[in-house]
């Protein structure tokens, strides 16, 4: 049981003192980049799906 408690204490100490957390501005900027990239990828997949659907319906 002591080993488990020691491990949990070390994990807590690492999260509080050794991890470099991003600032709020960095977090917002990264979130915007991820959202924009997700929308762009979704649009590309939509275009590819519509093109392949049109090609298949043209062939058959």
Residue, then its C-alpha position, 0 to 999 in steps of 0.5 A: x500500500x505504501x508503494x501505491x501511495x508513494x507513486x500517487x504522490x510522485x504523480x501529483x508532484x510531477x503534475x504540479x511542479x515538473x509539467x510545463x502547462x501552456x498559457x491561456x493564449x497558447x491553448x486558445x491558439x492551438x484549439x483554433x488551429x485544430x478546429x480549422x484543420x478539422x474543418x478543412x479535412x472534413x471538406x476535403x473528405x466531403x469533396x472526395x466522397x461526392x466525386x467518387x459517388x458521381x464517378x460510380x453513378x456515371x459508370x453504373 
